[in-house]
Amino acid sequence: MSALRSLTISGPAIPFVGPTLLGFLFPTETSLIVAIGSLIMNVVQVPLTVILLSTDSYELSASNKNRKINNLGLDIISAFKKPVVWAPIFALILSLFGITLSPIWQKNFSVLGGATGGMALFSIGIILYVKNPS
């Protein structure tokens, strides 16, 4: 539970809400801010959270130290088998090598990406309305 809470607190929804909100505050730097925030969240925070979710409490006593370290290694390998971990890293590698999608796929993802900011704000409004104490 603490791993999920820490991701929720430390990983804001910058890829979804960032362009909508930051576009008014920083019109020329919005794309760069959102890209850096998205990279940090998807390449660092999400894999670390998945690894933490798959681990048990590791007690490093002298008798079971090697066994626990081996389990941690298996948990890391298991986490990197999940698409939520390897897909953003794979996308980053493809992007660094300059590999792009075909125009048909680019159009589909552009439409999807254009709708996510509005849907995120709409969802936040519904959640805040439901949680209203009055």
N, C-alpha and C positions, 0 to 999 in steps of 0.2 A: 504494500500500500504506500509505503514511503517513497518507493521509486516512481510510482505513478504521480504522486503529489509533487515530487520535485520536478518531474518533466512538465507538469501542468503549470507550475509557477515559473520555471526557468525558460520554458519554451513557448513564448507567446505565439499567437496565430499570425505571425508577420507575413507568411506567404499569401494568406487569404485576405487579411484586413489591411496589411501594410500599404498596398497601392491606393486603397480607398482613403485611408486616413493620412498617410504620409505625403500623398500627392499634393495636398493643400499646404502642408507645413514646409516641405522641401521639394519643390517642383522639379528641380534639375537633378537632384541626387537620389530621387526615390528608387529608381531601378537598382542602383548600386547598393543602397541600404537594404532593400528587400532581398537581393541576391545574396549578400553576405549573411544576413540573418537566416535565410533559408538553408544555406550551406552549413552553417553552424548547427542548426537544429537537426537537419536530416542526416548529416554525415557524422556528427559527434554525439549529440544528445540522445537521439532515438536508438542508435546501436548500444550506447552505454546503458540506457534504461532497459532494453530487452535483455542484455546480459545480467543486469541486476535482478530482473524479474525471474530469470531462470536459475538463479543461484539459491542455495540454501544458506543458512547461517554457517559461516565458516569459522570453526574453532580451530585454531592452530596450536594444538598441544603437541608435545614432542612425539607422542605415539602415532598420531594420525595426520601429521603435517604433510607428508608426501601424498597420502590419499586425497586430502582436501585440495591440494594444489592441482592434482590430476583432474579432480572433478571440476575445478574452476576452468582449466583448459578445455575440457569437454563442453562446459557451458558456453564458453566463448565460441567454440566451433559450431555448436548447436544454434547459437544466436545468429551467426553469419549465414546459416542455411535458410533463414526466414527472409522472404522477399522484402519486408518492411525495412530490413537492414541492408541487404545487398543491392536492392534496386537503386536507391539514391547514390550509392557509391559507384555503381556501374554507370549511371547516368552522368555523374561527374567526370568519370574517366572518358566516356564517349565525347562529352563536351570539350574536354581538354584536348582531345585529338582532332577536334573539328568535324566530327561526324554529325550530320543533321538528319532529321526526318524528312520523308517525302512531303511535298506540299499538301497532299490530302490529309495526312496525319497532323501536320502543323495546323491546318484549319480546324480540325476537330478539337485539338487541345487548346487552341486559342479561344474557341467558343466556350469550352468548359472552364478555362481559366478566367474568362471575362465574367462568368456568372458566379464564381466562388466567393468573391468579395461581398457582393450583395446578399448572397445566401448566408454567409457567415454573420453579417450584421443583422439580418432578419432573424436568424436562430438565436443570437444573443438577446435580441429584443423579446422573443418569446420566453426564453429562460428567465430573464429578469422579471417579466410580467408574472410568470407562474410563481416565482420565489418572493414576490412582493408580500411583505408581512401584513399589510392592511387589508 
